[in-house]
Amino acid sequence: MKHILFLTLCLACLGCGGPRVPEGFPAKLVPVTITITKAGTPVAGASVSLLAEQPAKYFISGNADATGMATPETSINAYSRLGVPPGKYRMTVLMRLISTIEDPPMEASDAERKAVQAKKDKELVEWTKKNPVPPDWPDISKTPLQLTISDKGGDFKVEIDTPGTFVQ
């Protein structure tokens, strides 16, 4: 009886390995950090994406914290792991406006809706003037940013004022 119980527990544990690795997920991931600064000041909230030179099924992205540092994850659908497969990448960097202006209530008049929209438009114009990310960086076809990740990974520093310069 003890042997049957032990065998049952062993078989149950085999199925407890967590989610299966999806087809096309890289076999090797290495640790990578990307720190983004402008004039030496961290760019908090920037979103970083890496696109492999060779087409892949996975997506690589990370968000910069208050220190400007992003730690990219590799993902396929809901399956995600920290790290990046070694290789050559094009990198995009973008910032998103998070509006502080609330939408008008459903019962608002057209004039009230137009007034709120005018405030949002003004907010966007002001934010665009302050956005530290150059306009080509969010576009994968225009970005000048390229990274080569070695088998050891690495810590990359991206200075917005000198695009394409990476210090590892």
Secondary structure by P-SEA (a helix, b strand, c coil): caaaaaaaaaaaaaaccccccccccccbbbbbbbbbbcccccccbbbbbbbbcccccccccbbbcccccccccccccccccccccbbbbbbbbbcccccccccccccccaaaaaaaaaaaaaaaaaaaaaccccccccccccccbbbbbcccbbbbbbbccccccccc
